[in-house]
Each structure stands twice: as structure tokens, then as C-alpha cells.
Amino acid sequence: MSDCFRHLLRVRYAECDGQNVVFNGRYVDYIDVAVTEFLRVVWGNYQDILATGIDSQVIALSLNWKAPAHFDDVLAIGVKPARIGNTSYTLEVSFYRYATQTHIASAEITYVMVSAGDHKKMTIPQTMREQLAQGAPGVVVDHAGAN
């Protein structure tokens, strides 16, 4: 996982279901948090991006589970670019249990670049395309207190 950006997140009790595992719907929240932190490293502050008239919207998300996550697990969520098109980009997201490196889940999320305010599809600006392609390999944002 060192070839990608990583976000460390600790599973909270309220995120688990009656089966004592992380509820499936919470993974979408985890993806949103990890991608937001990834894009903050790649492109900077979200409000500054909006101020330039640029925004992104989710258009597709697929998620596959391999193993359960439990209360108090620290998850390492890896994010890296998978595909960059003219107006859209897809990110690969991987979930691992930090302590054991057990693969928990993987996802792909696709965004379309839109104008802020009226949400008209637009071409990804060249500078942003280059920054996204570079990604943030080796960067770790630790919101779990694991390091």
C-alpha cells in the first residue's frame, strides 16, 4: 500500500451493526472521508477549488467486501487514481486492517468534473489532471492515532 495515499481511520462502536461488524453503508462514508483527504493533498482546500468555479460529483461507485471490520479496528484506506478521462476520473480505494494488513474491501468511485453552482459537466483542467495523475504516493493522514 505504500504506492498510494493512505488514510488511517478507527472504527467507532456506532458504525457497527447487529452482527458486530462495520455496517455496509458506513463504507461509503469512509470512502468519502478518505477521498476528501486525498484530494486535499492533491488539489488543496475544497473551498478554494469551489472559489475557482470547479466542483466534482459522484456518478458511480462499486464496492466489494473480502473480510469484516470490527469496532476499534484501525483501517488503512488507500486511494489512488485508476483512470482519468476528459471530464471524469475514477479512484481506486482499498481497505486494509492496519495491524495485520488483512484486505477488508476494495472500491472504485467515479466523479465527473462540473462547474460549481450550476453543475455543468466540464473538462478537467490540465493542471488538475497532472496533479491527479501524480496522486499522493506515500502520504499518510492519520485520524486514528495509530502512528
BAFI-3210 file (N, C-alpha, C; in Angstrom, 3 decimals, decimal comma, padded with zeros to 6 digits):
// residues 147
n [1|2|3|4|5|6|7|8|9|10|11|12|13|14|15|16|17|18|19|20|21|22|23|24|25|26|27|28|29|30|31|32|33|34|35|36|37|38|39|40|41|42|43|44|45|46|47|48|49|50|51|52|53|54|55|56|57|58|59|60|61|62|63|64|65|66|67|68|69|70|71|72|73|74|75|76|77|78|79|80|81|82|83|84|85|86|87|88|89|90|91|92|93|94|95|96|97|98|99|100|101|102|103|104|105|106|107|108|109|110|111|112|113|114|115|116|117|118|119|120|121|122|123|124|125|126|127|128|129|130|131|132|133|134|135|136|137|138|139|140|141|142|143|144|145|146|147]
n.u [000,806|002,140|002,396|000,425|-001,767|-002,669|-005,230|-005,764|-008,125|-010,131|-012,454|-015,571|-017,796|-020,535|-020,664|-020,950|-022,945|-025,758|-024,568|-022,123|-020,131|-018,659|-021,185|-022,442|-023,195|-021,653|-019,185|-019,292|-019,326|-016,737|-015,212|-015,807|-014,637|-011,892|-011,307|-011,793|-009,702|-007,524|-007,869|-007,528|-004,811|-003,846|-005,079|-005,571|-007,318|-010,794|-012,756|-011,317|-011,015|-013,688|-014,086|-012,800|-014,606|-014,939|-016,015|-016,791|-018,762|-020,114|-020,601|-020,609|-020,209|-018,643|-018,359|-016,638|-016,550|-014,225|-013,507|-014,603|-014,740|-014,207|-015,391|-013,178|-011,066|-008,299|-008,426|-006,664|-006,966|-006,492|-005,931|-005,868|-005,349|-007,222|-008,298|-008,266|-010,261|-011,603|-013,603|-014,145|-013,051|-011,680|-011,224|-009,318|-009,989|-008,824|-009,279|-007,722|-007,013|-005,186|-003,342|-002,824|-002,666|-004,690|-006,768|-009,693|-011,745|-012,514|-012,882|-014,242|-014,603|-016,223|-016,025|-017,477|-016,277|-017,492|-018,970|-018,956|-021,862|-023,841|-023,458|-022,632|-021,249|-017,739|-014,502|-011,661|-009,343|-006,019|-003,805|-004,925|-005,473|-002,870|-001,901|-003,654|-003,033|-000,458|-001,009|-000,729|001,430|002,664|001,930|000,473|-002,418|-003,344|-006,016|-006,605|-004,895|-002,848|-000,180]
n.v [-001,212|001,154|002,494|004,307|006,969|007,034|006,806|006,738|005,371|004,951|002,486|003,215|002,426|002,940|002,593|-000,015|-002,953|-005,126|-007,563|-007,258|-006,169|-003,749|-001,810|-002,155|000,183|002,168|002,101|003,685|006,216|006,135|006,004|008,507|010,232|009,446|009,944|012,695|013,624|012,701|014,216|016,735|016,735|016,420|018,480|020,642|022,867|022,330|024,395|026,450|025,388|025,322|028,073|028,741|028,009|025,341|021,972|018,605|015,661|012,610|009,851|007,140|004,173|001,335|-001,474|-003,964|-006,544|-008,310|-009,224|-008,894|-005,796|-004,551|-003,058|-000,683|-001,453|-000,310|001,091|001,108|003,069|003,058|005,239|005,896|007,160|005,632|005,830|008,510|010,563|012,724|014,390|013,081|011,156|008,261|006,731|004,374|002,550|001,051|-001,060|-001,941|-003,865|-002,235|-003,210|-005,880|-005,979|-007,195|-007,625|-005,896|-004,690|-003,458|-000,751|001,215|004,513|006,922|010,174|013,103|016,037|019,209|022,457|024,734|025,549|025,683|023,121|022,043|019,761|019,614|019,962|018,459|020,568|021,037|021,306|020,308|017,734|016,724|016,865|015,087|012,703|012,292|011,788|010,893|009,287|007,445|009,349|009,759|010,225|010,434|009,816|008,174|007,953|006,141|006,238]
n.w [000,000|000,002|-002,337|-002,671|-001,537|001,913|004,299|007,701|009,824|012,669|013,615|014,934|017,660|017,127|014,415|013,842|013,231|014,111|013,757|014,755|013,144|010,910|009,566|006,292|004,823|005,963|004,781|002,525|003,654|004,774|002,428|001,319|003,239|003,097|000,368|000,255|001,894|000,381|-002,008|-000,921|-000,373|-002,979|-004,570|-002,891|-000,609|-000,415|-000,457|-001,665|-004,218|-005,071|-005,153|-007,485|-009,335|-009,864|-009,400|-008,287|-008,905|-007,685|-009,803|-010,073|-008,138|-006,934|-004,809|-003,071|-000,733|001,347|003,862|007,295|009,177|012,471|015,584|016,897|015,284|013,372|010,296|007,272|004,598|001,327|-001,426|-004,848|-008,199|-010,796|-013,395|-015,705|-017,409|-019,996|-018,872|-016,549|-013,663|-012,121|-009,028|-007,234|-004,370|-001,462|001,312|004,297|007,239|009,545|011,526|010,819|008,103|006,691|003,932|003,567|001,982|-001,342|-003,648|-006,342|-007,340|-009,241|-010,493|-011,957|-013,430|-012,752|-013,238|-010,558|-008,727|-011,067|-011,952|-014,466|-016,747|-017,267|-018,817|-017,319|-015,888|-017,191|-015,382|-012,990|-013,848|-014,224|-011,581|-010,328|-011,676|-010,745|-008,084|-004,619|-003,546|-000,782|001,120|004,294|006,152|009,368|011,184|013,195|015,276|015,168|014,535]
ca.u [000,000|002,994|002,342|-000,751|-002,159|-003,370|-005,947|-005,988|-009,399|-010,516|-013,876|-016,281|-018,830|-021,806|-020,580|-021,121|-024,338|-026,150|-023,667|-020,853|-019,174|-018,976|-022,363|-022,010|-023,394|-020,604|-018,024|-019,435|-018,830|-015,283|-014,669|-015,925|-013,626|-010,559|-011,144|-011,678|-008,337|-006,651|-007,975|-006,962|-003,365|-003,574|-005,560|-005,678|-008,549|-012,005|-013,396|-010,522|-011,352|-015,021|-013,951|-012,350|-015,717|-014,817|-016,506|-016,924|-019,909|-020,033|-021,536|-020,621|-019,474|-018,770|-017,695|-016,562|-016,033|-013,421|-013,464|-015,271|-014,026|-014,882|-015,185|-011,829|-010,045|-007,790|-008,437|-005,817|-007,744|-005,620|-006,600|-005,003|-006,096|-007,324|-008,499|-008,559|-010,807|-011,704|-014,441|-014,351|-011,898|-012,020|-010,245|-009,310|-009,950|-008,585|-009,390|-006,934|-006,873|-003,847|-002,466|-002,484|-002,678|-005,755|-007,564|-011,086|-012,660|-011,987|-013,947|-013,934|-015,559|-016,027|-016,532|-017,452|-015,908|-018,594|-018,840|-019,587|-023,092|-024,838|-023,135|-022,497|-020,059|-016,655|-013,214|-010,749|-008,228|-004,764|-003,017|-005,579|-005,276|-001,495|-001,809|-004,388|-002,259|000,669|-001,549|-000,031|002,008|003,436|001,357|-000,437|-003,170|-003,705|-007,100|-006,853|-003,913|-002,115|001,270]
ca.v [000,000|002,345|003,152|005,176|007,759|006,236|007,485|005,822|005,678|003,964|002,144|003,565|001,478|003,264|002,238|-001,462|-003,383|-006,215|-008,696|-006,833|-005,781|-002,436|-001,824|-001,965|001,560|003,035|002,120|004,846|007,338|006,005|006,378|009,958|010,859|009,170|010,651|014,121|013,862|012,503|015,371|017,887|016,648|016,558|019,737|021,714|023,079|022,210|025,704|027,196|024,832|025,848|029,501|028,865|027,629|023,919|021,017|017,228|014,918|011,153|009,296|005,681|003,608|-000,112|-001,847|-005,409|-006,881|-009,529|-009,638|-007,889|-004,889|-004,543|-001,934|-000,337|-001,719|000,815|000,780|001,864|003,210|003,533|005,909|006,278|007,291|004,443|006,313|009,936|010,838|014,128|015,092|012,265|010,434|007,144|006,455|003,039|002,654|-000,255|-001,083|-002,962|-003,752|-001,664|-004,028|-007,172|-005,802|-008,009|-006,899|-005,860|-004,347|-002,596|000,022|002,205|005,617|007,784|011,542|013,942|017,419|020,105|023,849|024,982|026,324|025,145|021,704|021,654|018,958|020,389|019,295|018,578|021,453|020,308|021,294|019,384|016,402|016,318|016,653|013,867|011,581|012,088|011,231|011,250|008,045|007,546|010,301|009,137|011,102|009,557|010,270|007,092|007,970|004,878|006,487]
ca.w [000,000|000,043|-003,640|-002,757|-000,373|002,919|005,374|008,818|010,460|013,692|013,602|016,163|018,065|016,474|012,990|013,736|013,196|014,994|013,546|015,354|012,108|010,346|008,695|004,902|004,376|006,515|003,889|001,638|004,467|004,862|001,116|001,188|004,090|002,565|-000,909|000,571|002,376|-000,778|-002,900|-000,216|-000,602|-004,419|-005,154|-001,906|000,131|-001,230|-000,618|-002,646|-005,539|-005,393|-005,463|-008,876|-010,207|-010,201|-008,417|-008,783|-008,393|-007,836|-010,786|-009,960|-007,011|-006,747|-003,565|-002,868|000,585|001,440|005,268|008,124|010,071|013,765|016,497|017,341|014,252|012,602|008,867|006,356|003,376|000,256|-002,546|-005,964|-009,450|-011,636|-014,769|-015,835|-018,730|-020,377|-017,899|-015,354|-013,139|-011,252|-007,989|-006,639|-002,916|-000,854|002,776|004,981|008,692|009,692|012,366|010,206|006,648|006,108|002,949|004,007|000,884|-002,397|-004,297|-007,374|-007,320|-010,405|-010,372|-013,146|-013,130|-013,094|-012,800|-009,255|-008,831|-011,997|-012,122|-015,877|-016,982|-017,856|-018,982|-016,180|-016,247|-017,381|-014,137|-012,063|-014,427|-013,925|-010,133|-010,034|-012,198|-009,825|-006,846|-003,381|-003,026|000,441|002,085|005,266|007,034|010,477|012,044|014,134|016,349|015,050|014,384]
c.u [000,843|002,976|001,159|-000,874|-002,864|-004,002|-006,198|-007,194|-009,719|-012,028|-014,479|-017,428|-020,136|-021,812|-020,793|-022,597|-024,598|-025,290|-022,270|-019,741|-019,570|-020,142|-021,942|-022,134|-022,323|-019,386|-018,091|-018,980|-017,309|-014,618|-014,691|-014,858|-012,228|-010,306|-011,012|-010,264|-007,315|-006,673|-007,451|-005,439|-003,039|-003,909|-005,647|-007,060|-009,769|-012,680|-012,639|-010,808|-012,722|-014,955|-013,453|-013,445|-015,724|-015,332|-016,519|-018,152|-019,703|-021,057|-021,592|-019,772|-019,714|-017,887|-017,763|-015,899|-015,300|-013,434|-014,141|-014,275|-014,867|-014,594|-013,726|-010,722|-009,570|-007,741|-007,458|-006,563|-006,842|-006,427|-005,560|-005,835|-006,079|-007,440|-008,801|-009,008|-010,800|-012,471|-014,623|-013,052|-012,397|-010,874|-010,425|-009,130|-009,817|-008,614|-008,568|-007,033|-005,418|-002,899|-001,976|-002,327|-003,662|-006,574|-009,039|-012,051|-011,921|-013,161|-013,367|-015,024|-015,213|-016,739|-016,550|-017,134|-017,039|-018,261|-019,568|-020,842|-024,108|-024,582|-023,160|-021,191|-019,000|-015,394|-012,363|-009,592|-006,900|-003,924|-003,600|-005,421|-003,885|-001,319|-002,506|-003,606|-001,062|000,191|-000,785|000,597|002,845|002,903|000,371|-001,089|-003,748|-004,757|-007,444|-005,936|-003,054|-000,600|001,752]
c.v [001,267|003,109|004,100|006,018|006,827|007,138|006,445|006,292|004,581|003,756|002,465|002,577|001,697|002,913|000,739|-001,830|-004,518|-007,459|-008,416|-006,612|-004,392|-002,599|-001,443|-000,528|002,518|003,118|003,292|006,103|007,314|006,412|007,886|010,675|010,674|009,918|012,157|014,456|013,692|013,737|016,646|017,911|016,956|017,948|020,895|021,787|023,089|023,557|026,573|026,707|025,356|027,311|029,730|028,474|026,165|023,064|019,630|016,598|013,432|010,716|007,774|005,253|002,108|-000,502|-003,351|-005,693|-008,212|-010,099|-008,549|-006,982|-004,771|-003,267|-001,877|-000,773|-000,393|000,359|001,690|001,880|003,843|004,139|006,240|006,381|005,983|004,839|007,806|010,170|012,324|014,934|014,313|011,602|009,371|006,911|005,027|003,209|001,243|-000,128|-002,243|-002,749|-003,377|-002,600|-005,287|-007,118|-006,742|-007,151|-007,023|-005,655|-003,535|-001,928|000,823|003,261|006,553|009,114|012,178|015,363|018,309|021,526|024,002|025,816|025,688|023,682|021,226|020,890|019,801|019,532|019,505|019,478|020,684|020,227|020,302|017,944|015,873|016,030|015,351|012,641|011,256|011,445|011,727|010,002|008,300|008,510|009,550|010,234|010,194|010,209|009,217|007,137|006,716|005,088|007,503]
c.w [000,000|-001,284|-003,775|-001,487|000,606|003,973|006,460|009,610|011,469|013,651|014,969|016,397|017,289|014,985|012,756|013,837|014,182|014,849|014,111|014,326|011,600|009,369|007,287|004,426|004,881|005,611|002,915|002,376|004,532|003,548|000,959|002,011|003,497|001,256|-000,672|001,034|001,253|-001,677|-002,245|-000,403|-002,061|-004,945|-004,176|-001,299|-000,796|-001,472|-001,623|-004,066|-005,984|-005,811|-006,887|-009,867|-010,580|-009,050|-009,072|-008,163|-008,650|-008,878|-010,734|-008,773|-006,991|-005,564|-003,402|-001,530|000,552|002,856|006,097|008,850|011,328|014,539|016,945|016,384|013,684|011,161|008,149|005,027|002,322|-000,870|-003,606|-007,235|-010,232|-013,110|-014,727|-017,267|-019,022|-019,327|-016,604|-014,919|-012,165|-010,288|-007,497|-005,135|-002,344|000,666|003,329|006,482|008,938|010,429|011,665|008,691|005,950|005,167|003,329|002,837|-000,166|-003,097|-005,453|-007,307|-008,474|-010,176|-011,754|-012,677|-013,622|-012,666|-011,469|-009,470|-009,754|-012,378|-013,577|-016,046|-017,684|-017,972|-017,731|-016,607|-016,254|-016,104|-013,140|-012,543|-014,070|-012,434|-009,739|-010,496|-011,298|-008,533|-005,641|-002,765|-001,777|001,479|002,981|006,096|008,125|011,362|013,094|015,345|016,352|014,966|015,389]
res [m|s|d|c|f|r|h|l|l|r|v|r|y|a|e|c|d|g|q|n|v|v|f|n|g|r|y|v|d|y|i|d|v|a|v|t|e|f|l|r|v|v|w|g|n|y|q|d|i|l|a|t|g|i|d|s|q|v|i|a|l|s|l|n|w|k|a|p|a|h|f|d|d|v|l|a|i|g|v|k|p|a|r|i|g|n|t|s|y|t|l|e|v|s|f|y|r|y|a|t|q|t|h|i|a|s|a|e|i|t|y|v|m|v|s|a|g|d|h|k|k|m|t|i|p|q|t|m|r|e|q|l|a|q|g|a|p|g|v|v|v|d|h|a|g|a|n]
***
